[in-house]
Structures are given as structure tokens and as C-alpha cells.
């Protein structure tokens, strides 16, 4: 039995009972809306148990819930079907256990990535995830959106570092899976199920990760501008360069194609001797593959290059529509060429940043008519589908979002996803309508 | 929780000459038998108890020569490397394609007959032990490598492909498939996906799930579904991550898209010799703490060293308390520094000697000795049980001291050869299976060791899986609510419970079948 839409009073007191008076407040339309949908209330429970009580209440009364961490990716996904309670997870922000000698850390989901890195850094370690959204993102948010950054190239995805998780189910039950050790196959890997699920199967409250020692040295080489007269490098030349860098003995931890102007950044990490060798090799490869005609390849500061990469991936005021194209690494250069060519033909400003090794291209399209933007999305979806890939719209004006497939083409396993959703959230209270297939 | 009925029943069975009857293995004294008491299992009647009409439908799908019935044909499928439990299946089918697997499953599903997928049967936890009245679906015939794409670092393979064949197929291009369980010369990729297999190189490279891009899965009702794909980070629930490690309980994998890794330019392999297990385990902890991530960091204790030396004559020092095999890999330019850093830590902890493998041949022999250590133990014992516990690395000295203490307490020889870098121990309890008292003590000792792992914040299984062996331990690691969430997943995929029943989770009513132990040692 749902409450009267719009009524705050009927649900305020029970939520206060669940979370505490200073933990529940009416929503602020300016600050608390999710893709234009304003919740009735915002609850910021202080701990797991309080969050569980909040969810239990919402489940019983079929109130729609959206979890929020740092709010850095709230634009991702479809427009919420309904939203009653926004659950702010940020009060759950402590490190539960950290054992540097075990290379494991257990952290609550509301902790900001930046704060976690600072703590790990004090012991010469780090969590090798560098989302463009930066240090404000929370661990729970990063997991729920399966976020990643350029370092994914060399350090695997965050999901590959996940050792264990605690989740509050839609009905308020707290469950855990996995553990706190780096090898563990006891039971199903439920943590992987919740990673990237946008909170639709449960609210992540705690996670344990395998951390990494900070390398002794970092190094980077910039190759380019690769085509000073054009916005994108000729696909054949770019692909030859990428293939050669990836096949080299020195494996990059970062391999990015940014533009315009088209340039490649390739980064390395390890002991100093390793990095020096890798940088020298990258310079040699660039010269060999591209020839000397106008191709500049030079070492650049890692920090500057990394920052530049993150900035290129971030959407700014200039980006009306930001999307990710997922394809095979070998097609990245060709897809980029197509993207730039078609955007130019449609008169749409375009800038791009690609994790070339992974095959993920991020495209920011500037102000243009909805029709033009829609046309481009509709052209690029089959282009990536042809290679077994897909696309995800990360940000778009709301009317446009209703017209385009923000999660690309639904996967063949959608029927299984629906069945899991029905099992784990039978009242459809967790982010209804925001995820793949409208789940 | 008391394991008393389990042990009592084990002993009783042996005393009584092993007459099979249903038993409650999981629960403490006072456990109620389930409402529907299972009918006693008669192994010789199994083959006849399957409906001949069903058998002929299966034969129509896979060909009559690929349907096995009769005790002599089925006996090979009666157990796996776990050996402590066995059950003849009703039949075995060997499909030749994913389509045949799907049709076979559909037929069995519609007939309500349980089925058990099987690769090479190398499971150390009984994952492929047939349930009574079940049909084993062997993937052994499906062993083609379908596609290799080095540029995109992936290969598409059938589930019966042997793990080592993948690396062999891509090695000349300078790539490899990283997960390298010790059984990799025999185990199949389908099985690796089933158990989320590990191996010595997981320390640096990760476990199987970190190397799987996509799967084709036959669901327990015969539907075929693609999970993941050839491209990274596709949107949607991570069903590849969920299914990897499912131990055959969510469906049957009929195709695997594996991720390949660039072969490192070079490596350095060291053998460090210690006069105490303690010094060796402290070294392991410190190596990790100092920020060195070796490609592999393995430990062998004296019992194993002597067995391996006996078998392989590698030149292991047979009076050493423990040896560490440390391998660092990567670009040649950085290896000297890393190897020296590791060696320095060994010396600081009193390593008596540090040897470096001087050639690829020497390195391969060193690894062969490590990977065949289990087999080498067969020279000094008629039977053994391999445990698979995990503790945080920092607790390694403690758990190994505890294992030694348990060995003394129960009068058992326990050998240790394991992935020290991961904290993943493999205490190998040696015993004579003809001695029922020794069998009883082995079970009790195993229990104590696994409980200690849990108490130290570890796990009861790092890579071998729960199978049947650790069903009872799962409830010590997870609460009923935790297990319910996992059972909810299983209910979605496997609602009738026909696919590999009795594995991982206590079955409804809570009892798993325990069959009589082996009568003879394996060859």
C-alpha cells in the first residue's frame, strides 16, 4: 500500500523513528532531485542498522528509494519512475579495517575515494581506481556504477579487486558475501552481482578491497598532435601505434587517446629502472611506427598527463551529451574516426577521450539540436553492436533521455536480470526505471 | 557445532563394511531427518533405474556411443579428486556441442532428472560427485579452441579445453592465460570457471574470474544465454562474475571467452631455504608488506621437500624446514632490483641459502616439482586429503604453527605446500584409508584447521570450492540471511534444483548424501 504521492507528513515520523530526528529532512528540489525527479524526503542514516530500518520501512510501504553517495554520477541512467526517499549514504564513512601487510582494506560505502586514498597513501599503498569524477565519489557509488578511469588499463577494474561486500537488501536485511582475504571461493560472488547494478538489487554499505603498493616511479610519454590539421588521427596510423605499444614488453598502466587535437598518452609504473626503460621504448616505438614526419613523441610529467586525461574524460559545461562507447580495443581508432567525422558532418561540437587498451571511448557532444544528437547516438549504437559492444549515455538533457536508449541495447541476459530483480526487490523500490532495460 | 554424527557415521560405515544408507552429514546431534527420507542408494541398480525411454532420447541427441551406462563404464565418473565420497551416476552423456548440451539438459529437466556437469573431474572438494540418480554431463568432448584474437587479448574456447592448452595456443604470439592451477595439465577451463580456480600466479595476476570476459551458459531448463561478451565493461548485471565460481549449480558453461595476458619479458625465480617454518612465513609477510608483489610466492615444508626430492631429484635440501619459491616477472630492466629486494628480506629472516634458477629449463623443473608436489606425496602415503584454507597473510605463522599442533594432537603427518603469498594454505593430511581411526582423526583435524581459518578472519576455501566437502562449513562462515541471498540467486537460475544438487549449500531439510569411503587407494 503506497502512501499518497507528495505527502511528506505521513512518512516523516516513521523515518525519523528509523533513523533519528536529525537524520531525516524534506528534500530540497535544487539539491536533491535525481534527473528532475524530486524525492519527498532525504534520509541520512548514521549506520548500517539505521539504513536497514529505513529500507525496511520503505519496502513495507513500497516507497521508492534512490541511494546517493557523492552525487557525482546521479545523471547516469534513465529517469527515475518514482522517487520517495533519497538515502544519503555518506554518513557511513569510516575505514572498518585496514591491514597494510595483508594488502586489504574494508571500508564503508559512504567514504570518499579521496579520503580513502589519503589514508592508504600514508602506508605507501593505494586503490588503483581513478574515476574522472575524482575524489568526491564514494566507494559505494563507484561500485554501484562500476566506475573506472585510465588506470584500469594496468590495474584491472575495481570489481577485480573486490573481496567482500555488505549490502542492505530491499527489505532491510543486512547480508554479506565474500570475505576479507584475497583468495575466497566460499559461496557465490554476490559482490560482483551488485557491482555496476546501480543499487537496484540492494544498497551497498561496506566493501573489502585488495589494495596495491604504490609504485616506486611513474612515467609517461605523449605522442602527438598526430594530425595537426584534423581533429582525429588517421585510424590506420593510430591503430598501428596502439597495437605496437600494447604488444611491447613494457606494459602500460595508462593508454589514452585524447582530442581534439588528437594525441596519445601512454603511462608506466614500477621500479625506476623499469619505468625508464618503458619510456625509452615508447619513444622508440612511436618513432618507428609513425615515422619522423611531424610526429612528436616526448616524455611528459606523469602527474600532468594523468590530470589532463581525467579532465578530458570529465564532462563540463560544454558537454550537452556525454556517452561511452564500448568496443574492442582494435576498433577504437576506427570508431573514433567515425565519431569525429559524423559529429562534424552534423555540425555538433565533439571532444573525446578513450581508454584505448580497454576499448572504451568517451565522447562529449556540445550544444546542438536534440535531433542532431539523437541521430548521432542512433548511428553509433549499431556501429559498436557490430563488434559485440554497446553504448551508455552518461549525461543528456532530459527530453533527449526519453528518446534515446541510454543503456544502449539490452543484453541477451535481460530476462535473467529481471528475474533477479524480482527476487531481490519484489516491490521495485530500489531505483525503479533507472537501470538497463528499465529495471 | 558438533561434527559428532558425521564422524560417528563415517566410523559406523567402515565398521559395518560400508553398506550405503542415507545419512545426515551436516548437522549436530538432534538434527531431524528431512520429511522425505531419501530411499537407500543401491549403486548397482542405478543404471537400471533410469528410464530406458529417457536413455534413448539422450542417445538420439548425442549418439548412442556417447551415452554410457552400466557399472563398469560409470565407475570412472563415480568420484573426483576429492575421493572421500562416491556415487555412481545413473548414466553419463558426452555431448559434442553446446546445442547438444542444451537439448540434453532440456530432456532431463522435463523428466525431472538431476544432472551434474563434469570437466576433467579434478575437483578437490567433490563438486562433480554425482547426486544419486543423476546423469553426469561430461564436457570432455568439447575441447576446441574456437578463436584467438591476440590484438584484443581474448580467445574463445569450449569448456572441455584443458587449461594449459590455452597458453600453449597463444604462447608463440607472446601471450598466456594467467590462471594456472597445479592441475592445469588436466583440468578444463569449464571447471576453472566453475570453481573460480586459482594457482600460484594469482598473487600477481588474479584468479579465474579476473580473466573471463564472457560465457555461454545452458540454464538448468535448457535455455541458452550469453553472459558478458567479447568487449570489456558492458552494461548490465555482472552475471559472468556471479556465475564464475558457481560450482555447476547455476547451469552448464558451454563456451568461454577468456582474457589473455601479455607474457612478461622475463622473470627471476628464487628458491630460499629456511631452517624454520616460522622464518619462512614471516618472510612472506614482509615481502608483501614492503610493496613487492612477486608473480608467485610458494612454500613447501620438509615433508613435501623430501617427497618431491625423492620423486624429482631436483636438488632440494632435504634437511630444510621450509623453502620458498619466489618468482618476480616483468620487464627485464626492473627484475634485478625486485629479486634482490626479495632476497634481502629472506636473508634478514635467516634464510640459510638462496638459489636462483639459472636457466629456463631449471625454472621449469622447479615449477614442475612444485606442481607435482601433491602427486609426489603419493609415494609416502596411501591416501591424503588436501585442505584449502585461507588466512590473512599476517596470520600465516600462526596458522602453520596451529596446523603443526593439530598434526601432533591427532598423530597425523601433515604436509604443507601452498600459495604463501595469498595466505592460501594447503595442509595435506596423510592417512591410510584402511585405518578407520585414522580416517576419523583426519576429519576432526581438518575441521579444527578450517575452524581456525575462519576464526582468523579467513576462508574455508581459497580455490578448491565448497563442493560437498565444505557444505557444513559454509554455515560457519555465513549467517542464514547471507546464505538465503545466495539461495535466492540459485532459485532464479536453478529453481527445481536439478543442476548439480547437493553442492555448496545444505539441501532443503539440510542433509547431504554421504557415501561410503573408497575402498582402495587411487592409482
Interface residues (C-beta under 8 A of the other chain):
Chain A: X99 X100 X101 X102 X103 X104 X124 X125 X146 X148 X156 X157 X159 X160 X167 X169 X173 X174 X175 X176 X177 X179 X180 X181 X182 X183 X184 X185 X186 X187 X188 X189 X190 X192 X193 X195 X196 X197 X201 X212 X213 X214 X243 X246 X247 X249 X250 X251 X270 X271 X273 X274 X276 X277 X278 X326 X327 X328 X329 X330 X358 X359 X360 X384 X387 X388 X389 X390 X392 X407 X408 X410 X411 X412 X413 X414 X415 X416 X417 X419 X420 X423 X424 X436
Chain B: X149 X151 X152 X153 X174 X195 X196 X198 X202 X206 X207 X209 X210 X225 X226 X227 X229 X230 X231 X232 X233 X234 X235 X236 X237 X238 X239 X240 X241 X242 X244 X245 X246 X262 X264 X265 X285 X286 X288 X289 X290 X291 X292 X293 X330 X331 X332 X333 X334 X336 X337 X338 X390 X391 X392 X393 X394 X419 X422 X423 X424 X457 X458 X459 X460 X461 X462 X463 X464 X465 X466 X470 X473 X474 X477 X478 X479 X481 X482 X483 X484 X485 X486 X488 X489 X490 X491 X492 X493 X504
